[in-house]
Amino acid sequence: MAKKWNFLSNYGLVLTHLFGNPRATLREIARGTDLTERAVYQIVRELELNGFIEKKRVGRRNVYTVNESALFSFMVYQDLNVAQMTTALRRIMEERRAATP
């Protein structure tokens, strides 16, 4: 069986999911990204520690705010920030959905 491959890292998948679904639970994120809940927990924790997201407790749920001005640290991205990347990805996905009958 061929190994499943994805352009984005697991961190990118979780970050993109949170950008569009700030009230998502860890379970919902796991289902939406095809990752385990344990992996999602660790990724969300690291994204928060590194300033990519903020977590706020609202009632019994967490609400995540993506730090849109956070810059990616790899030179290949230059000055690309989180908002630019996720906005571009979302636009591509919406155009693809619209083109599918």
C-alpha positions as CSV (number, residue, x, y, z in Angstrom):
1,M,0.0,0.0,0.0
2,A,1.4,3.4,-0.9
3,K,2.2,5.8,2.0
4,K,-0.3,8.6,2.4
5,W,1.4,12.0,1.6
6,N,0.3,15.5,2.2
7,F,1.8,18.9,1.1
8,L,1.2,20.5,4.5
9,S,2.7,19.2,7.7
10,N,0.4,18.1,10.5
11,Y,1.0,21.5,12.1
12,G,-0.2,23.2,8.9
13,L,-3.2,21.0,8.7
14,V,-4.2,21.8,12.3
15,L,-3.5,25.5,11.9
16,T,-5.6,25.7,8.7
17,H,-8.4,23.8,10.4
18,L,-8.4,26.2,13.4
19,F,-8.4,29.2,11.1
20,G,-11.7,28.1,9.6
21,N,-13.2,26.5,12.8
22,P,-12.0,28.4,15.9
23,R,-14.5,26.6,18.1
24,A,-13.6,23.1,17.0
25,T,-12.9,20.5,19.7
26,L,-9.8,18.4,19.6
27,R,-11.9,15.5,18.4
28,E,-13.3,17.6,15.5
29,I,-9.9,18.7,14.5
30,A,-8.6,15.1,14.6
31,R,-11.5,14.0,12.3
32,G,-11.0,17.0,10.0
33,T,-7.3,16.4,9.6
34,D,-7.1,12.6,9.8
35,L,-4.8,12.7,12.8
36,T,-5.2,11.2,16.3
37,E,-6.6,13.3,19.1
38,R,-3.3,12.8,21.0
39,A,-1.4,14.2,18.1
40,V,-3.8,17.1,17.7
41,Y,-3.5,17.9,21.5
42,Q,0.3,18.0,21.2
43,I,0.2,20.2,18.0
44,V,-2.3,22.6,19.5
45,R,-0.2,22.9,22.6
46,E,3.0,23.6,20.6
47,L,1.2,26.1,18.3
48,E,0.0,27.9,21.4
49,L,3.5,27.9,23.0
50,N,5.1,29.3,19.8
51,G,2.6,32.1,19.4
52,F,0.7,30.9,16.4
53,I,-2.6,30.5,18.3
54,E,-4.2,31.7,21.5
55,K,-6.6,29.6,23.4
56,K,-9.5,31.0,25.5
57,R,-12.0,29.1,27.6
58,V,-15.6,30.0,26.8
59,G,-18.0,28.0,28.9
60,R,-17.1,24.4,28.5
61,R,-15.2,24.8,25.2
62,N,-12.0,26.3,24.0
63,V,-12.0,29.0,21.4
64,Y,-8.9,29.4,19.3
65,T,-7.6,32.6,17.8
66,V,-5.0,32.3,15.1
67,N,-2.3,34.9,15.3
68,E,-2.6,36.0,11.7
69,S,0.6,38.1,11.8
70,A,2.8,35.3,12.9
71,L,5.5,34.7,10.4
72,F,6.7,31.3,9.2
73,S,10.3,30.7,10.3
74,F,11.7,29.1,7.1
75,M,13.6,31.3,4.7
76,V,11.7,29.9,1.7
77,Y,8.5,31.6,3.0
78,Q,10.3,35.0,3.4
79,D,7.7,37.3,4.9
80,L,4.7,35.1,4.4
81,N,2.4,35.2,7.4
82,V,-0.3,32.8,8.7
83,A,-3.2,34.8,7.4
84,Q,-1.8,34.9,3.8
85,M,-1.2,31.2,3.7
86,T,-4.5,30.1,5.2
87,T,-6.5,32.6,3.1
88,A,-4.8,31.3,-0.1
89,L,-5.5,27.7,0.8
90,R,-9.1,28.4,1.7
91,R,-9.7,30.3,-1.6
92,I,-8.2,27.3,-3.5
93,M,-10.5,24.9,-1.6
94,E,-13.6,27.0,-2.2
95,E,-12.9,27.4,-5.9
96,R,-12.4,23.6,-6.1
97,R,-15.7,22.9,-4.3
98,A,-17.5,25.4,-6.6
99,A,-16.2,23.7,-9.7
100,T,-17.2,20.2,-8.5
101,P,-20.8,19.4,-9.6
